[in-house]
Amino acid sequence: MLTCIIRYQIDPTKKAQFEEYSRNWGLAIPRCGADLIGYYAPP
């Protein structure tokens, strides 16, 4: 098993672009045979 953890610093003015980015990865990762657990963000 391999775990990849990426720490993002999101520009608050570009939240919509990050949402699109994360949706795209949510589709691409399973197509490559892996499982995406999810994104975790502070409250």
C-alpha positions in Angstrom: 0.0 0.0 0.0 1.2 3.5 -0.8 -0.2 6.6 0.9 0.3 10.0 -0.7 -0.4 13.1 1.4 -0.3 16.5 -0.2 -0.5 19.7 1.7 -2.2 22.6 -0.1 -2.2 26.3 0.5 -5.3 27.5 -1.1 -5.7 31.1 -2.2 -9.2 32.1 -0.8 -9.9 34.0 -4.0 -9.3 30.9 -6.0 -11.5 28.5 -4.1 -13.6 27.6 -7.2 -10.5 26.6 -9.2 -9.4 24.3 -6.4 -12.9 22.7 -6.3 -12.6 22.0 -10.0 -9.0 20.6 -9.5 -10.1 18.3 -6.7 -13.1 17.1 -8.8 -10.8 16.2 -11.7 -8.4 14.3 -9.4 -11.5 12.5 -7.9 -12.2 11.1 -11.4 -8.6 10.5 -12.5 -7.3 8.6 -9.5 -9.8 5.8 -9.7 -9.2 5.5 -13.4 -5.6 4.7 -12.6 -6.6 1.9 -10.3 -6.2 3.7 -7.0 -8.6 4.8 -4.2 -9.1 8.5 -3.3 -9.9 8.7 0.4 -10.8 12.3 0.2 -9.8 15.9 1.0 -9.7 17.1 4.5 -9.8 20.8 5.4 -9.9 22.7 8.6 -13.4 24.0 9.7 
